Amino acid sequence: MKSTLENVEEAPGKRVVKLSLTVDEAEFDRDVDKAFRKIANEVRLPGFRAGKVPRKVLEARIGLAPAREQALRDAIPNYLASAVREHDIDLIATPQVDIKNGTETGPVEFDATCEVRPEISVPGYGGLRVELPTIGASGDEIEEAVVVELRRHGALVDVDREIQSGDQATLTLSASRDGDPVPGLNTEDWLYEVGRGWVAPGFDAELLGAKAGDDLTFVATPNGTEEPADFTVHVEKVQEMVLPVLTDTWVDENIGEFDTADAFRASLAERIDATKLNQARNQFIERATSALADLVDVEPPESMVSGDLQQRVQNTVQQFQSQGISIEQWLQATGQDTGSFIETLKVQSAKAVKVDLALRAVATAEDIEVDDDDLEKEYARIAMQVRQKASQVRKAYESNDAVTDLKAQIRKTKALDWLLEHVEIVDTTGAPVDRDLLLARGEHDHAGHDHDHAGHDHVGHDHDHDHEGHDHD
């Protein structure tokens, strides 16, 4: 087989090449032999066992054309794959094949028009700035946490006054439409915290100013519905939450592991700090890659977006199915239609493609490469995930011709690591954020930095790191 490569189209965000292949007649005749053997398994001739009919007999019976047609269907993808590897073509869509010669006799000649992953540049990637939530606990946040804990130990006390926001009101509630009760909104002795907004827009406003013994009637549209309902509410009792005073004695008696108010506050501050740190870590990769994607000034190739979108839809459907929920039920519960849902995912796919192209651009600009040691480490990491030997994982990738794609993923991950090390990080006040703290350097689990190839989506024809489709047995 001989093959040549030429550029057909090269524009910002798009590159198309054409492969021209020639398979000489003697080489292709071996494919015709295979086709005849395949056909022999499907025909029955007297005196011959299935699959044992000689080629000459079959050729005399059915002619050469069916076998040659079968050989073209079976062999062209293999020749094309070989040429793609030879010329190191990074396909992002199924090639369009045009057979020029050889459908009946002679050497086989065909062209394959291939859309390949474009190479872009992202000027400014080295000066990106990412804003993350402030990590430390503020005084207001600590006080809010104190109040939450005190409320757990608070007492409800009857009050003879008008209802205020935050009061607990015991209600007899009924709601109807055209005389028919609205499900879930007919109850007695219901203790409700005014201000929660749990029932309907305007419901809590109707309660404010009422007193125990009052009867209220009004119209409101219950949450989650579109039709208004007639409400009747009887206020049975009004109570307010009386909180204990935070003292060393109270802490010692009610909070087992602490004996002073200061120690208790310090523990709440630590808990808030940890929560906000985890939030910042979870947002770091997403915001860094989003900032990088914003530097991409070309339209992402539609073929890449479509491929990523198809995978997202499939993953979403499978996720809901595993939970016993159909996608239709979920859409109905969230008030979405299929079109808007797909459009939302398509926006995510377009961003994922931009991140993919941009990370590859960073890797090229920074001369980031993947060596054998990187591959061996990745095989070992995958082996731990799938509970097999690294040699088995390597063999699976090699036999599936997936090593090139795996190296591309490792290279993108190294580019992302470079980005996370160089992006400027500030909090909402503009103050610098400690990178070592954010990347959990020195911590055993490396939380927030061992991103396991997450944070940038696998788009194009890269092989997923879930290793589906690879036979590791």
Secondary structure as UniProt FT lines:
FT   STRAND          2..11
FT   TURN            12..13
FT   STRAND          14..23
FT   HELIX           25..40
FT   TURN            41..42
FT   TURN            46..47
FT   TURN            50..51
FT   HELIX           55..62
FT   HELIX           65..86
FT   TURN            87..88
FT   STRAND          96..101
FT   STRAND          108..116
FT   TURN            123..124
FT   HELIX           125..127
FT   STRAND          129..131
FT   HELIX           139..152
FT   STRAND          155..158
FT   TURN            165..166
FT   STRAND          168..177
FT   TURN            178..179
FT   STRAND          180..181
FT   TURN            183..184
FT   STRAND          187..193
FT   TURN            194..195
FT   TURN            201..202
FT   HELIX           203..207
FT   TURN            208..209
FT   TURN            212..213
FT   STRAND          215..220
FT   TURN            223..224
FT   STRAND          229..242
FT   HELIX           248..254
FT   TURN            256..257
FT   HELIX           261..293
FT   TURN            294..295
FT   HELIX           302..322
FT   TURN            323..324
FT   HELIX           327..334
FT   HELIX           338..365
FT   TURN            366..367
FT   HELIX           372..386
FT   HELIX           390..399
FT   TURN            400..401
FT   HELIX           403..422
FT   STRAND          424..426
FT   TURN            428..429
FT   HELIX           435..438
FT   TURN            439..442
FT   TURN            444..445
FT   TURN            447..449
FT   TURN            452..453
FT   TURN            460..461
FT   TURN            465..466
FT   TURN            468..469
//
